[in-house]
Amino acid sequence: MTRLLLTTAVASVLALTGCIDVTIGTPAYASSNDSSLRGGDFTAVLDEPGDFRLAGADVRVSGEVSGRLRVSAADFVARDFHAGALTVTAADIAFTGDVDGPVTLTASDVSWRGSIGESAEIRAADLDFDGRLDGRLFAQVADARLSGVFHDLEVSAADLELDRNSHVQGNVRANVSDFEHDGVIDGRLDLSARSVWINGDLNSPMVLNVDPGRGRLDPEDGLVELNGRSVGGSICARRVVVRGQVTGPLTIMADAPPEMRDGAQASDISFTARNGQRCERNS
């Protein structure tokens, strides 16, 4: 194994697989045999035709890895970066660029600006995603804000927001506490939640199970607000407020009939009293 100890302020390493330009805060090792760069704090410009590994404390990169880039770091920052695939474990991740293949991220905070050509799996406390995802997003997060174009979403979160610039071309299945939708969902919205605000468009029937649970309840617990345009579906909740347009049949099971406000348009609503029944998915 060939290893070069980089201790100067700036170093260029011609490795077996490509070229690395490195600015180093603490000593780092570049290995040509296993295509990796390891150290403390460093910034690297990569140009690698195959797979590559990075391990360090504060790691900043730009450039390209045509294969899979694997990263283990405290903080990982990528700017104007391209990779064939990406796997990162870090405390904080900030990425700007594009990845052709799958992406796997594990972190406390994730900020993503760019595109992903296949699926993504993200586990984080806070997720801020703005870009394009051509495959399925599987996310287990505390708080998430999603903007851009997506295919299918499967999310478990405390708070999930699909902002006004979001467009989900497939289905959304989520287990959340609070859900707010301001964009467009073409496929089915399947929610298990505590509170829901639909301010955008739903182009397929929804299935909402909004159960506040037992015990002391806040006014928004078990609430569903339909403020945008939807095509109907089914809702089980404590309370339903309709301010928008519902163009298809909508069945509602709630503690009281839906409240129609502010010129709401919904001509085909059927209501059943919940009578304490739990709102749960059948499968």
FENHU-V200212 format. One record per residue. N is the residue number from 0. OMEGA is omega in radians with two decimals (* if undefined). NEAR is the number of other C-alpha atoms within 8 Angstrom. Layout:
n/omega/near
N/OMEGA/NEAR
N/OMEGA/NEAR
This chain:
n/omega/near
0/3.11/6
1/3.11/6
2/3.08/8
3/3.08/7
4/-3.09/8
5/-3.09/10
6/3.10/8
7/-3.11/6
8/3.12/7
9/3.13/8
10/3.01/9
11/-3.10/8
12/3.02/9
13/-3.11/7
14/-3.11/11
15/-3.02/7
16/-3.10/9
17/-3.08/10
18/3.12/11
19/2.98/12
20/-2.97/11
21/2.92/12
22/-2.90/10
23/2.98/14
24/3.07/8
25/-3.07/9
26/3.13/11
27/3.12/13
28/2.98/11
29/-3.10/14
30/-3.11/13
31/-3.08/12
32/-3.14/7
33/3.04/7
34/-3.09/13
35/3.04/10
36/-3.06/11
37/3.10/10
38/3.13/12
39/3.10/12
40/3.10/12
41/3.04/15
42/-3.07/10
43/2.96/12
44/-3.01/11
45/2.99/13
46/-2.99/10
47/-3.11/13
48/-3.12/9
49/3.11/9
50/-3.13/11
51/3.13/13
52/3.03/10
53/3.08/13
54/-3.14/11
55/3.10/13
56/3.04/10
57/-3.03/11
58/3.11/17
59/-3.10/11
60/2.91/12
61/3.13/11
62/-3.00/11
63/2.90/11
64/-3.05/16
65/3.08/12
66/3.13/12
67/3.01/13
68/3.06/14
69/-3.05/10
70/2.95/12
71/-3.02/10
72/2.96/14
73/3.05/11
74/3.13/11
75/3.13/15
76/3.07/10
77/-3.13/12
78/3.13/11
79/-2.99/9
80/3.08/13
81/3.10/12
82/3.04/15
83/3.07/12
84/-3.02/13
85/3.01/13
86/-3.08/11
87/2.93/11
88/-3.07/10
89/3.01/14
90/3.12/12
91/3.12/11
92/3.02/13
93/-3.03/10
94/2.98/13
95/-3.12/11
96/-3.12/12
97/3.12/11
98/-3.09/14
99/-3.01/12
100/-3.07/12
101/-3.14/12
102/3.05/13
103/-3.09/10
104/3.03/12
105/-3.04/11
106/2.97/14
107/3.12/10
108/3.10/11
109/3.00/13
110/-3.06/10
111/3.05/12
112/-3.13/10
113/-3.02/11
114/3.07/11
115/-3.03/16
116/3.12/11
117/-3.07/12
118/3.09/13
119/3.06/14
120/-3.01/10
121/3.02/12
122/-3.04/10
123/2.98/15
124/3.14/10
125/3.12/11
126/3.06/13
127/-3.03/10
128/3.09/13
129/-3.11/10
130/-3.13/11
131/3.11/10
132/-3.05/15
133/3.09/11
134/-3.12/12
135/2.98/13
136/2.98/15
137/-3.06/10
138/2.95/12
139/-2.99/10
140/2.98/15
141/3.13/11
142/-3.14/11
143/2.97/13
144/-3.07/11
145/3.11/13
146/3.13/13
147/-3.06/11
148/-3.09/12
149/3.02/16
150/3.10/13
151/3.10/12
152/2.97/14
153/-2.94/11
154/2.90/13
155/-3.04/11
156/2.94/15
157/3.12/10
158/3.11/11
159/3.12/13
160/2.95/11
161/-2.96/13
162/-3.00/12
163/3.09/10
164/-3.14/9
165/3.09/14
166/3.10/12
167/-3.07/15
168/3.12/11
169/-3.06/12
170/3.03/14
171/3.03/14
172/-3.02/10
173/2.93/13
174/-3.01/10
175/2.96/15
176/3.12/10
177/-3.14/11
178/3.09/12
179/-3.10/12
180/-3.14/13
181/-3.07/14
182/-3.11/13
183/3.01/13
184/-3.13/16
185/-3.11/12
186/-3.08/12
187/3.01/14
188/-3.11/14
189/-3.01/11
190/2.80/13
191/-2.93/13
192/3.07/15
193/3.10/13
194/-3.03/14
195/3.02/12
196/3.09/11
197/-3.11/13
198/-3.12/13
199/-3.06/12
200/2.98/12
201/-3.06/15
202/3.03/11
203/-3.13/12
204/3.13/12
205/2.98/13
206/-3.05/11
207/3.00/13
208/-2.99/13
209/-3.02/18
210/-3.13/15
211/-3.09/10
212/-3.12/5
213/3.06/5
214/-3.08/4
215/-3.04/4
216/2.96/7
217/-3.11/5
218/-3.09/5
219/3.12/6
220/-3.12/11
221/-3.09/12
222/2.94/15
223/3.02/13
224/3.05/12
225/-3.06/15
226/-3.11/12
227/-3.13/11
228/3.13/13
229/-3.08/14
230/3.08/14
231/-3.08/13
232/-3.14/11
233/3.13/11
234/2.91/13
235/-3.05/13
236/3.03/17
237/-3.02/14
238/3.14/12
239/3.08/13
240/3.13/12
241/3.06/13
242/-3.04/14
243/-3.07/11
244/3.06/13
245/-2.98/13
246/-3.12/12
247/-3.13/10
248/-3.13/12
249/3.06/13
250/-3.09/12
251/2.94/13
252/-3.06/11
253/-3.13/16
254/-3.14/11
255/3.10/8
256/-3.13/10
257/3.11/11
258/-3.13/7
259/-3.03/9
260/2.94/8
261/3.08/5
262/3.12/7
263/3.12/10
264/3.14/9
265/-3.03/9
266/-3.05/7
267/3.12/8
268/3.02/9
269/-3.04/8
270/3.02/10
271/3.09/9
272/-3.08/9
273/3.10/11
274/3.07/6
275/3.14/5
276/3.11/5
277/3.06/6
278/-3.03/9
279/3.02/7
280/3.04/6
281/3.14/3
282/*/2
